[in-house]
Amino acid sequence: MDSSETGRVVVLTGANEGIGYGMLTALVESGYRVAGLDVRGDAIGSLQESNPETVRYYDCDVTVDDDVERAVEAVIDDWDRIDILVNNAAVLNFGFFDEQTSEEMDRVFAVNFFGAVQLIREVLPHMRAQNGGIIHNVSSGAGRVGNPGLTGYAATKGAIESFTRSLRHELRHEPVTCTIMHPRLAATRSANTLGYPASQLSDPDDVGRKLAGKIESTRTVIYADWVTRIGLFVARQVPSLVTRSTERFLTSRER
Ligand SMILES: NC(=O)c1ccc[n+]([C@@H]2O[C@H](COP(=O)([O-])OP(=O)(O)OC[C@H]3O[C@@H](n4cnc5c(N)ncnc54)[C@H](OP(=O)(O)O)[C@@H]3O)[C@@H](O)[C@H]2O)c1
């Protein structure tokens, strides 16, 4: 779809850096109007200066219901509609289960799961009223196959996948739908803390661009590219590969 003709509006959380920022720039280049919601807005603000008609920064912590309500209202005031929501904001705190506090577990759920749910709660009535909308919830391979040291993070991604599949069923007679988006492993600030070899990490701008290219897709699961799709399929079919590739996390603990 040519977004410049239709003036489609995308709300994108966690848009200030990483894969979200890559999506933001690619969407703007394709003519979308993008509302970037984040706790920091320096990068979105710079892009807004050069693209005042198509980029807006909204200061929003997705764990604060009032922030979410205010940001969604402001987007509707500014642009009258929300065609697509991308729940991309997330936090990742590496740590073994017995070393993490319940507050740390609560925090990762507050951002990665309940933040997304709250955005959907606020945006859905607008999508229904305008008779259309797509909601993309960004997941992770960890949510599919698990990862030592990421019990909380992986659980939030497993939860958002099940939530999305169930909500998708609930919406199946409506003009609004929701999907699960799978990025490829990328060298972002949070992923870099996991110590993957550089050769396994993609450029976040490139991953964001690939996902932006699929922004109008309504498939149940959207993969950034075929490598991500095949990689996740193989990891599910051959669990020993996941055991082997994550062994280094346990070795580092025993040292
Ligand atoms: N990178 C990967 O390899 C990879 C792989 C699979 C899936 N994913 C998923 O892809 C998405 C993007 O990941 P990424 O690696 O690009 O992440 P990132 O670089 O860590 O960026 C996440 C963004 O979300 C923002 N954010 C954090 N807490 C927030 C909150 N409470 N409210 C609003 N914004 C908040 C962050 O702001 P601050 O940093 O200022 O807090 C940051 O701008 C995530 O859903 C992640 O789970 C990533």
PDBQT file of the ligand as one rigid body, heavy atoms in Angstrom, charges set to zero:
ROOT
HETATM    1  N1  LIG A 301      17.846  -6.959  19.397  1.00  0.00    +0.000 N 
HETATM    2  C1  LIG A 301      17.548  -8.217  19.141  1.00  0.00    +0.000 C 
HETATM    3  O1  LIG A 301      18.427  -9.032  18.772  1.00  0.00    +0.000 OA
HETATM    4  C2  LIG A 301      16.138  -8.707  19.283  1.00  0.00    +0.000 A 
HETATM    5  C3  LIG A 301      15.869 -10.045  18.952  1.00  0.00    +0.000 A 
HETATM    6  C4  LIG A 301      14.561 -10.511  19.070  1.00  0.00    +0.000 A 
HETATM    7  C5  LIG A 301      13.572  -9.658  19.496  1.00  0.00    +0.000 A 
HETATM    8  N2  LIG A 301      13.847  -8.367  19.824  1.00  0.00    +0.000 N 
HETATM    9  C6  LIG A 301      12.745  -7.494  20.244  1.00  0.00    +0.000 C 
HETATM   10  O2  LIG A 301      12.745  -6.367  19.396  1.00  0.00    +0.000 OA
HETATM   11  C7  LIG A 301      12.291  -5.222  20.113  1.00  0.00    +0.000 C 
HETATM   12  C8  LIG A 301      13.312  -4.119  20.038  1.00  0.00    +0.000 C 
HETATM   13  O3  LIG A 301      14.500  -4.613  20.633  1.00  0.00    +0.000 OA
HETATM   14  P1  LIG A 301      15.852  -3.769  20.626  1.00  0.00    +0.000 P 
HETATM   15  O4  LIG A 301      16.941  -4.743  20.833  1.00  0.00    +0.000 OA
HETATM   16  O5  LIG A 301      15.863  -2.840  19.481  1.00  0.00    +0.000 OA
HETATM   17  O6  LIG A 301      15.672  -2.949  21.985  1.00  0.00    +0.000 OA
HETATM   18  P2  LIG A 301      16.504  -1.687  22.541  1.00  0.00    +0.000 P 
HETATM   19  O7  LIG A 301      17.615  -1.325  21.626  1.00  0.00    +0.000 OA
HETATM   20  O8  LIG A 301      16.815  -2.016  23.953  1.00  0.00    +0.000 OA
HETATM   21  O9  LIG A 301      15.419  -0.536  22.458  1.00  0.00    +0.000 OA
HETATM   22  C9  LIG A 301      14.237  -0.626  23.183  1.00  0.00    +0.000 C 
HETATM   23  C10 LIG A 301      13.607   0.749  23.247  1.00  0.00    +0.000 C 
HETATM   24  O10 LIG A 301      12.468   0.666  24.124  1.00  0.00    +0.000 OA
HETATM   25  C11 LIG A 301      12.541   1.744  25.054  1.00  0.00    +0.000 C 
HETATM   26  N3  LIG A 301      11.863   1.454  26.301  1.00  0.00    +0.000 N 
HETATM   27  C12 LIG A 301      12.314   0.696  27.348  1.00  0.00    +0.000 A 
HETATM   28  N4  LIG A 301      11.428   0.746  28.354  1.00  0.00    +0.000 NA
HETATM   29  C13 LIG A 301      10.414   1.539  27.953  1.00  0.00    +0.000 A 
HETATM   30  C14 LIG A 301       9.214   1.966  28.559  1.00  0.00    +0.000 A 
HETATM   31  N5  LIG A 301       8.897   1.618  29.808  1.00  0.00    +0.000 N 
HETATM   32  N6  LIG A 301       8.380   2.784  27.864  1.00  0.00    +0.000 NA
HETATM   33  C15 LIG A 301       8.702   3.184  26.613  1.00  0.00    +0.000 A 
HETATM   34  N7  LIG A 301       9.832   2.804  25.976  1.00  0.00    +0.000 NA
HETATM   35  C16 LIG A 301      10.679   1.996  26.644  1.00  0.00    +0.000 A 
HETATM   36  C17 LIG A 301      14.036   1.899  25.283  1.00  0.00    +0.000 C 
HETATM   37  O11 LIG A 301      14.315   3.138  25.884  1.00  0.00    +0.000 OA
HETATM   38  P3  LIG A 301      15.578   3.257  26.938  1.00  0.00    +0.000 P 
HETATM   39  O12 LIG A 301      16.659   2.421  26.396  1.00  0.00    +0.000 OA
HETATM   40  O13 LIG A 301      15.890   4.689  26.971  1.00  0.00    +0.000 OA
HETATM   41  O14 LIG A 301      15.072   2.730  28.240  1.00  0.00    +0.000 OA
HETATM   42  C18 LIG A 301      14.549   1.789  23.853  1.00  0.00    +0.000 C 
HETATM   43  O15 LIG A 301      14.443   3.007  23.166  1.00  0.00    +0.000 OA
HETATM   44  C19 LIG A 301      12.014  -5.696  21.535  1.00  0.00    +0.000 C 
HETATM   45  O16 LIG A 301      10.650  -6.019  21.679  1.00  0.00    +0.000 OA
HETATM   46  C20 LIG A 301      12.862  -6.943  21.657  1.00  0.00    +0.000 C 
HETATM   47  O17 LIG A 301      12.361  -7.834  22.620  1.00  0.00    +0.000 OA
HETATM   48  C21 LIG A 301      15.124  -7.883  19.728  1.00  0.00    +0.000 A 
ENDROOT
TORSDOF 0
